[in-house]
Amino acid sequence: MAYTRFKNFYIIIILSLYLINSNQAQLFKKHHVSIYNDLPQNPKPLFVRSQFKKDDLGLRTLSPGQGFKWSFNENLIVTTLFFCHFSWESQQTTFDVFNANWGQLFRIYIYVVKIDGFYENIDANTDHKTNFKKIRTW
């Protein structure tokens, strides 16, 4: 009887450690966000300001063909949220570019800004010019 209790306790400990390690392994994998300007040549550039809570990644000025990217780990309580404000000519919008509360998370997020809206690619095996889908308009 004591052996069975010890065996069950041991199995529970092993399973718990496995679950903790697999969750921690996911937390330590980096996510990558890239934003590219695919707008036409214009005297006015695309302005992008990206933020995580109070941490401002700064205002970026992107000419057509330019982009920028950053990498990060999710925080331990899995509430990581990055959002960006986009401004071009008279158009402006803000939206989340990474949210740990999304149902399905990916390691790579590529956003392409075009004249008709915003496109996303989550395939790490392609560049920012192929395999993307429109996710929103201005």
Sequence and secondary structure as in RCSB ss.txt:
>XXXX:A:sequence
MAYTRFKNFYIIIILSLYLINSNQAQLFKKHHVSIYNDLPQNPKPLFVRSQFKKDDLGLRTLSPGQGFKWSFNEN
LIVTTLFFCHFSWESQQTTFDVFNANWGQLFRIYIYVVKIDGFYENIDANTDHKTNFKKIRTW
>XXXX:A:secstr
 HHHHHHHHHHHHHHHHHHHHHHHHHHTS EEEEEEE     SS EEEEEEETTEEEEEEEE TT EEEEEE   
TTS  EEEEEEEETTEEEEEEEEETTSSS  SEEEEEEETTEEEEE  TTS TTSS EEEE  
